[in-house]
Amino acid sequence: MPIDAPDGPLGHDPAKSARFESLVLPYLDAAYNLAHWLARDDADAQDVVQEAMLRALRYFDSFHGGDARVWLLAIVRNTFYTLRAKAPQDALHAALDDDAHPLIDEGPSPETLTLLAVDVGALQTALEHLPPPLREVIVLRELEECSYKEIAAITEQKIGTVMSRLARARERLKTELTCRPKEVRRHDVR
């Protein structure tokens, strides 16, 4: 479907409009997925994606090649945090405690635990309980299959920070998924 933006930056240039549609629109689902996990609300996620797509369209001239998915996901992330900063609620900034969440992983990975013992609902609940900085890296890595380098570009963090947050997110998921009462763990394999 052609983009109708007569007053926008691409409104008078069909070639730019077609380029935007071919490079950016294929990643609309990925944009919504990230926004959904950051906002944790369908309506808010839709608002974030709508605003992010408007910004992407407005600043499309600043995109000079590279990975359009990473470029768009960075805009989605930044849009989410910009819109959240304007909102009075500030529960997004949950503290990350390095001592409470060590980086050592001596057991099976969260992916293995998920396959063996957890239903999808429990995994979604565990993801929702993660602080936003941890949730965004685990969503980008495991659900959107971004590389560490791509996540670093999207979040504007160093790769070491990305790796550290990813390790903490996996540890938190592991704890959340394995420390449930036995009657809830109906799929245990032992």
N, C-alpha and C positions, 0 to 999 in steps of 0.2 A: 504494500500500500504506500503510495507516495506521501511524503511529508508535506503538509500544508503549513508553511511558515512565511507568509508574504511579508511580514514586517521583520522577520528574523534575519540573521546573517547569511543563511543559505537560501532564503526565499527567492532570490533572483538568479540563482546559479544552479541550474538542473544538474550539472556535472558534480558539484559539491554535494548536492542533496543525494544523488545516487551513490556517491562515494561514502557518505555518512551511513546510508541505509545498508550498504554492503559490508562495511567494516565494523560498525558499532551495533546495529540492531540484532545481529545473531547472538549477541551476549546479553540480551535483555533478561533471559531466564536466570543467568548467573548473577546479574545485577539484583534481581528481585530476591534470589536466594540469600545473598549476602545481607541485603537490607532487612529481610525477614528475621534472620538470626541476630542481627544487631538490634533491631527495634523490638522484636518479640511481640509484634502485633501486626496483623495483616493490613489494617488501614494505615498505620504509620509507615509500614514498609512500602506500600503503594505510593504514599506521599513522598517518601525519600527517593524512590525510583523515578517518579515523575519529575521532581526537582532536579535530580541528577541528570536525567536525559535532557532537560532544558539547558542545563549548564554545559553538558557535553556538546549539544547542538550550537550553543552560543559561542563556545570556545573551540570549536572543531578546527579552526584555522591554526590553533596552537599545537595540534597533533601532527607531527611530522614523521609519521611512519612508526615502526616498532610494533609492539603487541597491543592491539586495540582493546583486548580483554583486560589486560593489566591497567591500561589507561582509564577505561570505564569503571573498573572496580575501585580504583583509587578515588575517582570522582564520587562514586556511591558512598564510600567510607567517609570521605571528607564532608559530603553533604549531610550524612547522618549526624556526624559530630557537630557540624555547624548548626543544624536544626535543633539538636539536643541542647546545645549551649544556650540557645534562646529560650528554651523551656525552663520553667522554675524547678522542675525535678532534677536532682543531681545524684541519683543513685548509681549512675554509670561509673563513677570513679571508685569502685571497690578496691581496697588496698590489696596489693599482691605481697604476701608474706613468704619470703624465700625460705625461712626456717620451717614453716609449717608445710611447705610444698617442696621437698628436696627433689633434685634432678635425677636421683638414682632410681632405676627401674629394674627390679630384680624378678619380677613376675611376668606373666604373659601380657602381651600388648592389649590395649583397649579394643583393638579390632578383633583379636582372637576371643577375648571375653565376650564381646558383642555377638560374635557368631555362635558361641557355645551357650551363653547363659542369659542373654538379655533380649527382651522383645523391643520393638521399635519405640513404643511409648516410653519405656524406661530410659532409653537412650536420649530421646528428645527432652525428657524431664531433666536428665543429667546435664545436657548441653545448656538448657535454660538456666541452670543453677550456676554456671560458670560466670565469673566476672567478664564484662565485655572485652577487655584486652585478650583474655585467654580464649573466649568464645570465637572472636573474629579470626584468630590464627588457626584454630582447629577447623573451622568452617572452610576457610580458604585452602587449607592443606588437604583435608580429608574429603570434603564434599565438592569443592571446586577444583581439586587436584592441581593447585598452584605450586610451583617450585619455591624453595626458600628465597631465592633471588626475587621472584615475582611478588611474594608476600612482603619482602623488605621494601620493594618499590611501592606497593599499594599502601602499606602502613607507614611509610617513611621512617622505618626503623633500621637499625643495623642487623645484618644476618644473624649475628650472635644473640641479639635480643629476640629475634624471631624464633631461633632454635630453643632458647631458654623458655620463652612463653609456651611454645609448643610442647616442650617436655613437661612443664607445669600443668598445662591443660590436660595432657594425657594422664598424668598422675592423678589429677583431680577426678577425671572421668573414671579411672580405674577404682579409686576409693569409693566414689559415689555408686558405681555399679556392683561392687563386690561387698559392700557393707550393708546390704539390705537384709531384712529378716528372711529366714529360710522359707517361710511360707510364700513369700513374694517371689523367690527365685525358683519358679516352677520348672525352668528349663535346665537346671543344673545337670551337668554330665560328670559323674564321679565313679 
